[in-house]
Amino acid sequence: MTDTLTYATITPDERARLHLAIHEAAHAVAGILLGATDVRAAIGDSRSGGATRCYGLLPDHEPLVAFAGPWAEARWQAGQRPKLREVWRHLDGCGRRDRDQIVSTFGTSVPPTSHRIEKLLEMTWPAVVSVAQVLHRTSEARYDDICAALDIPETDNAHHLAAIGSGTWPVRITRPRLFTD
């Protein structure tokens, strides 16, 4: 019988891969919440990194999707809504490409409307964790995986997305975990 896998017992490389999964999952969830018509996320090992592609996303929403990854990684590590300095640490580290995209649009590393994506991710945090589980297990998450985590249909989902955006979508009570404490 194998020992129970816990966050405290995984290797530093496994921990880095987990953080990468959270980061890319947040990009993917944010992409769908902001109107992308197709999303693909993938991760490799902690050194090769990950990538998320959002198709059909309005250009104005791209910096918000970029901000979502470092914000979620900071939230995961903090265990609660992160302070701005914690997000900046991630923007200066693993989120440099994200920061560069945000800065090229807004001239600052935090989008002026970052509160919007923070609220959406906080509200749908269990879905971010569910997508991260898929990424951690299979190295890839597709549009259908992300819609399933958000509990919305893959097509004709405008009503569901509007309900999430307005804060009227039911928030799940359970909090999925990747590892036990």
C-alpha positions in Angstrom: 0.0 0.0 0.0 1.3 3.4 -0.9 1.6 6.3 1.5 -1.0 9.1 1.2 0.3 11.9 -1.0 0.3 15.2 0.8 1.6 18.7 -0.1 4.2 18.4 2.6 5.6 15.1 1.2 5.8 15.9 -2.5 9.1 16.8 -4.0 10.0 20.4 -4.9 9.6 19.6 -8.6 6.1 18.1 -8.0 5.2 21.2 -6.0 6.4 23.5 -8.8 4.3 21.5 -11.3 1.3 21.9 -9.0 1.8 25.6 -8.9 2.1 25.6 -12.7 -1.1 23.7 -13.0 -3.0 26.2 -10.8 -1.5 29.1 -12.8 -2.5 27.7 -16.2 -5.9 26.6 -14.9 -6.7 30.1 -13.9 -5.8 31.4 -17.3 -8.1 28.8 -18.8 -11.1 29.5 -16.5 -10.6 33.3 -16.9 -10.6 32.8 -20.7 -13.9 31.1 -20.7 -15.4 33.5 -18.1 -14.4 36.4 -20.3 -15.8 35.0 -23.5 -13.2 32.8 -25.2 -14.9 30.4 -27.6 -12.2 27.7 -27.2 -9.5 27.2 -24.7 -6.6 24.8 -24.4 -4.2 24.6 -21.5 -1.1 22.4 -21.2 1.8 21.9 -18.8 5.1 20.1 -18.9 7.5 19.6 -16.1 8.3 22.6 -13.8 11.2 23.6 -16.1 9.4 23.5 -19.4 6.4 25.5 -18.1 3.0 25.7 -19.5 0.8 27.5 -22.0 -2.9 28.4 -22.3 -4.4 29.5 -25.6 -7.7 31.3 -25.6 -9.4 31.6 -29.0 -12.1 34.1 -29.8 -11.2 36.3 -26.8 -11.6 40.1 -27.2 -8.2 41.9 -27.2 -9.3 44.0 -24.2 -9.7 40.8 -22.1 -6.3 39.3 -22.9 -4.5 41.3 -20.1 -7.1 40.1 -17.6 -6.5 36.5 -18.6 -2.8 37.1 -18.3 -3.2 38.5 -14.8 -5.4 35.5 -13.7 -2.4 33.0 -13.7 -0.1 34.9 -11.3 -3.1 36.0 -9.2 -4.3 32.4 -8.8 -0.8 31.0 -8.1 -0.4 33.7 -5.3 -3.9 32.8 -4.0 -3.0 29.1 -3.9 0.2 29.8 -2.0 -1.4 32.3 0.4 -4.4 30.0 1.0 -6.7 33.0 0.7 -7.2 36.1 -1.5 -3.6 37.3 -2.0 -2.2 40.7 -1.2 -1.0 42.8 -4.2 2.6 42.4 -3.2 2.2 38.6 -3.3 0.8 38.9 -6.9 3.7 41.1 -7.9 6.1 38.5 -6.7 4.6 36.0 -9.1 4.4 38.6 -11.9 8.1 39.2 -11.4 8.9 35.5 -11.3 7.0 32.8 -13.2 4.5 35.4 -14.6 7.0 37.6 -16.4 5.5 36.9 -19.8 2.0 37.6 -18.3 3.4 40.9 -16.8 4.9 41.9 -20.1 1.5 41.4 -21.9 -0.3 43.5 -19.2 2.3 46.2 -19.3 2.3 46.5 -23.1 -1.5 47.2 -22.8 -1.8 49.3 -19.7 1.7 50.5 -18.9 1.4 49.0 -15.5 1.8 45.4 -14.2 -1.7 45.3 -12.7 -4.7 45.9 -15.0 -7.0 48.8 -13.8 -9.9 46.3 -13.9 -8.0 43.5 -12.0 -10.7 43.5 -9.3 -13.1 42.1 -11.9 -11.0 39.0 -12.6 -10.1 38.6 -8.9 -13.8 38.5 -8.1 -14.6 36.0 -10.8 -11.8 33.7 -9.9 -12.6 33.9 -6.2 -16.2 33.0 -7.0 -15.2 30.1 -9.2 -12.1 28.9 -7.2 -13.3 25.3 -7.0 -13.4 25.2 -10.8 -9.9 26.5 -11.0 -8.7 23.8 -8.7 -10.7 21.1 -10.7 -9.0 22.2 -13.9 -5.6 22.2 -12.2 -6.4 18.6 -11.1 -7.0 17.7 -14.8 -3.8 19.5 -15.8 -1.7 17.9 -13.1 -3.0 14.4 -13.9 -3.0 14.5 -17.8 -0.9 17.6 -18.6 -3.7 19.0 -20.8 -7.1 20.6 -20.2 -9.5 21.3 -23.1 -12.6 23.5 -23.4 -14.9 20.6 -22.4 -12.9 20.0 -19.2 -13.1 23.7 -18.2 -16.8 23.9 -18.9 -17.4 20.8 -16.9 -15.4 22.3 -14.0 -17.5 25.5 -14.2 -20.7 23.3 -14.5 -21.8 25.1 -17.7 -22.7 23.6 -21.1 -20.1 23.7 -23.8 -22.4 25.4 -26.3 -25.1 28.0 -25.8 -23.6 29.0 -22.5 -24.0 32.8 -22.7 -26.7 32.7 -20.0 -24.5 30.7 -17.6 -21.5 33.0 -18.2 -23.7 36.1 -17.6 -25.0 34.5 -14.4 -21.4 33.8 -13.2 -20.4 37.4 -14.1 -23.3 38.9 -12.3 -22.5 36.9 -9.1 -25.9 35.1 -9.2 -24.4 31.7 -10.2 -24.5 29.2 -7.4 -21.2 28.9 -5.6 -20.2 25.3 -4.9 -20.0 24.4 -1.3 -17.3 21.7 -1.6 -13.7 22.7 -2.0 -11.8 20.2 -4.1 -8.2 19.6 -3.1 -5.3 18.2 -5.1 -3.7 16.8 -2.0 -4.7 16.1 1.6 -3.3 18.2 4.4 
